[in-house]
Amino acid sequence: MGDKIKVGILGMGRAGDGMHTREMSLFKDKFELAAVCDIDAARAEDMGKKHSCAFYSDIKEFLASKKMELVVVATFSLDHLKNVEQALEAGYSVIAEKPLALNYADGKHYLELDAKYPGKLFCRQNRRFEAAFQHVTEILASGILGDIHTIKLRRNGFNRRNDWQVLKKNGGGQLNNWGPHLIDHALQFLNYEVASVWGELKRVAAMGDADDSVKILLRNGKGLTVDIEIFGGAALPSNTYEIYGSRGALFVDPAEQDIKMRYIDPEYKLKPYPIIEGHPNGFAFSDNADLPWIRKTIMVKPASGLHVNSFYGVLYDTMRNGKTFPITAKQAVEVIRITEEIRKQNPQF
Ligand SMILES: NC(=O)c1ccc[n+]([C@@H]2O[C@H](COP(=O)([O-])OP(=O)(O)OC[C@H]3O[C@@H](n4cnc5c(N)ncnc54)[C@H](O)[C@@H]3O)[C@@H](O)[C@H]2O)c1
């Protein structure tokens, strides 16, 4: 194979055409779309013509073509595992779209595939590279907010959704849709230590019978709680991040352009404050006013330089330059384990 990575996309819908072709085109010197495949033959032909590449409506012919090195599986959620396995068996490197699987038993199968085809499976937790997530993670690691006790993650909106994703029989619902992204973020913050999982699913505004509103609490048992909301029935917005620590806090609003922070000067050593149990001295019952608070707003600009469209750049560095891919199959399968625990708590979904 030449230096450029030739790609074949299986499933040319909103993800295949709307996201993968666009994201790949940001790295024109690194990736080339060589073939597309869609079970909808007319769509496959349209897409082949649109992207001037080979097109197929039969997966067997597509996989036998050997026109590519990397296959993107962006089919309906129900088919991901089957299609990923087919593409790996055919000898390709594979990007597996989320949700990897609709239950944990199938999810664990990815670990077997990863062991059987080492270095070939790439799980698409693409929002791991979001600039705001990256920057917030860097701030927490710097320690300026102290010990973090609560992280609120919100992606709320109001959607009377009506596509295949609103039906349970298709593996639809918000838990399978946005859930994998925010559970991945939460697990990163929790360092994969999960002592308890609580989740509540509802259907509020969407059509169909699948959930469109998700509330999750994940705790590490050491004082950190991650509180996730993905509401399809929230007519007013919430901050995307609200993070609270023992020395400060930060907020990021839905535009994700800047980070607002208020924290105690890191140079300042907090001293024990004597407790007075007798008659209170009016309302002066804390040293809050004396603390050297710093309040600032900074632009979202992570030192990592990563952003939501970085997936293909990171993948190229792995496939061509031998760098370690930061998203492991084990991490992605842990997302499915948490998803299943929440689903079990909400048997109606
Ligand atoms: N990572 C992300 O940010 C992200 C974003 C959007 C969607 N997705 C995922 O991508 C998947 C597809 O979602 P979508 O919104 O693009 O759906 P979509 O309905 O817009 O597109 C799916 C396409 O796949 C085709 N298809 C289905 N089964 C096929 C098969 N067996 N072989 C070939 N083609 C097949 C369909 O004809 C359709 O064109 C979903 O599982 C979704 O969760 C991921």
The ligand as a Gaussian input file, in Angstrom:
#p B3LYP/6-31G(d) Opt

LIG

0 1
 N      -19.736000       8.642000      15.991000
 C      -20.681000       9.527000      15.750000
 O      -20.557000      10.677000      16.141000
 C      -21.921000       9.100000      14.989000
 C      -22.777000      10.089000      14.473000
 C      -23.898000       9.686000      13.752000
 C      -24.175000       8.318000      13.629000
 N      -23.350000       7.393000      14.162000
 C      -23.660000       5.957000      14.037000
 O      -23.626000       5.592000      12.666000
 C      -24.610000       4.592000      12.397000
 C      -25.434000       5.030000      11.197000
 O      -26.196000       6.160000      11.549000
 P      -26.731000       7.181000      10.458000
 O      -27.302000       8.329000      11.183000
 O      -25.681000       7.414000       9.431000
 O      -27.909000       6.321000       9.799000
 P      -28.477000       6.517000       8.343000
 O      -29.792000       5.825000       8.303000
 O      -28.421000       7.956000       7.938000
 O      -27.441000       5.724000       7.411000
 C      -27.213000       4.337000       7.465000
 C      -26.854000       3.899000       6.051000
 O      -26.364000       2.566000       6.093000
 C      -26.963000       1.814000       5.060000
 N      -26.923000       0.423000       5.493000
 C      -27.604000      -0.124000       6.519000
 N      -27.259000      -1.421000       6.668000
 C      -26.339000      -1.684000       5.732000
 C      -25.578000      -2.837000       5.375000
 N      -25.729000      -3.992000       6.041000
 N      -24.709000      -2.752000       4.345000
 C      -24.550000      -1.589000       3.669000
 N      -25.245000      -0.470000       3.965000
 C      -26.118000      -0.516000       4.975000
 C      -28.356000       2.405000       4.907000
 O      -28.931000       2.121000       3.638000
 C      -28.072000       3.897000       5.105000
 O      -27.724000       4.556000       3.897000
 C      -25.450000       4.461000      13.672000
 O      -25.123000       3.258000      14.304000
 C      -25.072000       5.642000      14.523000
 O      -25.068000       5.342000      15.894000
 C      -22.227000       7.758000      14.823000

